[in-house]
Amino acid sequence: MQMKFIVDAQLPYVLNEFLKESGVDAIHTDNLTNKERTTDTEIRKIAHEQNRIVISKDGDFVSSHLLQKSPEKLLWITTGNIRNKELLDLFRKNINTVIKLFDTYDLIEMNNTEIKGHE
């Protein structure tokens, strides 16, 4: 099954473009009607309806994932503030690992130095 992602507003649109160029089905909140004003509830709903993995820096998604299993799958970016180029380099180096980890984990955390799956 092909991975499908929805990229949250605080992550750059260029990440969405990179994912698409990598052959991954991806949408960014900028593609949605409310753009950067798309609520977390709307993002969770789209993720559920379209079977998408949320990519976000927002800890609120971690809480809702752990407490309500919504979103069902989450890639949590904990890099802090980094340049877009550095973020894209992280994804370039690690996208295959991330995809593979989603076979086992529903919550994956990626920071500047490691990627880890959480039970």
Sequence and secondary structure as in RCSB ss.txt:
>XXXX:A:sequence
MQMKFIVDAQLPYVLNEFLKESGVDAIHTDNLTNKERTTDTEIRKIAHEQNRIVISKDGDFVSSHLLQKSPEKLL
WITTGNIRNKELLDLFRKNINTVIKLFDTYDLIEMNNTEIKGHE
>XXXX:A:secstr
   EEEE TTS HHHHHHHHHTT EEEEGGGSTTGGG  HHHHHHHHHHHT EEEES HHHHHHHHHH  SSSEE
EE   S  HHHHHHHHHHHHHHHHHHTTT SEEEE SS EEEE 
